Amino acid sequence: MLLAYSVRNREQQEQMLWMAAFGLGSQVGILLPYSRRHEYEADQFGLFYAARAGYDPRAAITFWQKMTAMAAGGSVPQFLSTHPNHGNRIQRLQNDMPVAMQYFQAARGF
């Protein structure tokens, strides 16, 4: 509303351009990173739940490596996507793997 108020005296086309730029900026700068954060969180929860259930958490990394191979350069840049790129997902899963392996070993009775 503040932007609409500040450009109210400009031509309608310029007002529309300002509003479109604001919409795009807020989408790329605020909403998409927030969605990616949720995806990372879901990956972590899934990794830990699977490990606690006795499934080998290392399979998550294998899965994302296969997804990377299938995508073969056909993905959208991460800053324009609601999802993290596969390489970043793999890195986060690798960072969480020591904890996941503890859950897995406890579930398997090791």
SVG drawing of the C-alpha trace seen along z (x, -y; Angstrom):
<svg xmlns="http://www.w3.org/2000/svg" viewBox="-3 -13 31 68">
<polyline fill="none" stroke="black" stroke-width="0.4" points="0.0,0.0 2.9,-2.3 4.3,-1.7 0.9,-2.3 0.5,-5.6 4.0,-6.7 3.5,-6.2 -0.1,-7.5 0.8,-10.7 2.7,-8.9 1.3,-7.6 -0.7,-4.4 1.8,-2.4 4.7,-3.4 2.5,-2.6 2.0,0.9 5.7,1.4 6.5,0.4 3.9,2.7 5.1,5.6 8.7,5.0 7.7,5.0 5.8,8.2 8.6,9.9 11.1,8.7 9.1,9.9 8.5,13.2 12.3,13.8 13.5,12.1 11.0,13.3 8.6,16.0 10.9,18.4 13.7,18.6 11.0,19.2 9.7,22.2 13.2,23.6 13.7,23.4 10.5,25.6 11.9,28.0 15.2,28.3 13.2,28.9 11.1,31.6 14.2,33.3 15.7,33.3 12.5,34.6 12.2,37.3 15.8,38.3 15.5,38.6 12.1,40.4 13.3,42.9 16.4,43.6 14.4,44.0 12.2,46.5 15.2,48.5 15.7,47.4 19.2,46.6 19.4,42.8 22.2,42.9 19.6,43.9 18.4,40.3 21.7,39.1 21.6,41.8 18.1,40.7 19.1,37.1 22.2,38.1 19.9,40.0 17.6,37.0 20.6,34.9 21.7,37.3 18.1,37.3 17.9,33.5 21.2,33.1 21.2,29.3 17.5,28.9 16.7,27.3 15.6,23.7 18.2,21.6 17.6,22.0 16.9,18.3 13.8,18.7 12.6,22.0 10.5,23.0 12.8,26.0 16.5,26.1 18.8,27.5 19.8,31.1 23.4,30.4 22.4,28.2 20.0,30.8 22.7,33.4 25.0,31.2 22.4,30.6 21.7,34.3 25.4,35.0 25.6,32.5 22.7,34.2 24.0,37.7 25.9,38.2 22.8,37.6 20.7,39.7 23.2,42.6 22.9,42.5 19.1,42.8 19.5,45.6 22.0,47.5 19.7,47.2 16.8,48.4 18.7,51.4 20.1,52.2 23.7,51.6"/>
</svg>
